Amino acid sequence: MANKIIVFTLNGCFHCNELKKKLIKENIDFTELEIDENKKIWNSVVEQTGYNSLPTVFIGLNGEDEGPIFVPERDYESQEDLVGKIKIYA
């Protein structure tokens, strides 16, 4: 089973929109979860990471609910850096 890429976003978030554009340009399949519409899942991510920053990306290894979470400033400095990390799993 393939890895599942989940991008946590917020409507109107410039950085979220830019990341989505870059992933589409790179032909990387992802699922978008808007945090206001998925509060329970987002609260769990914030609890696990200690960060409430966007865009945050979760990679579900082999389609499972376990894998790395990439948080802005903690795990990547730029969107190019993040896209490079995502490509490893895509």
Buried (B, 14 or more C-beta within 10 A) or exposed (E): EEBBBBBBBBEEBEBBBEBBEBBEEEEBEBEBBBBEEBEEBBEEBBEEBEBEEBBBBBBBBEEEEEBBBBBBEEBBEEBEEBBEBBEEBB
